[in-house]
């Protein structure tokens, strides 16, 4: 099973559901958490238009430090919220931090679908967390986009 994770109770419920109802002995569970690339080293001058304020590739630059901090925070969150249940299940598991260009649902869904395909996942499980109708209309939905792009059965846990 391939499951997306984030810092909500919805993601924990989805993993609990996977462990109780989907995963079987011998299965491997893959968790994916998307980390948007840093925009801290840029100045937004117009929606969608950014001007770099420093060389993002410079060792020790703002972008590199921010990305390292985000990755460390993500690893700590996974260890705290998801690893105990996975370890107790006895199943093999792996956590994947996916670098995405931005936090748009379409970008996240594309990265999730690509990783699931690369792993040969039998299914993808995503947690749905409610958003206002206006926000869903304006930005879209990761769970909806994953169901369209995954190429394998996709389960959305509400």
Secondary structure by P-SEA (a helix, b strand, c coil): cbbbbcccaaaaaaaaaaaaccccccbbbbbbbbbcccccccccccccbbbbcccccccccaaaaaaaaaaaaaaaaaacccaaaaaaacccccccccccccccaaaaaaaaaaaaaaacccbbbbbbbbccaaaaaacccaaaaaaaccccbbbbcc
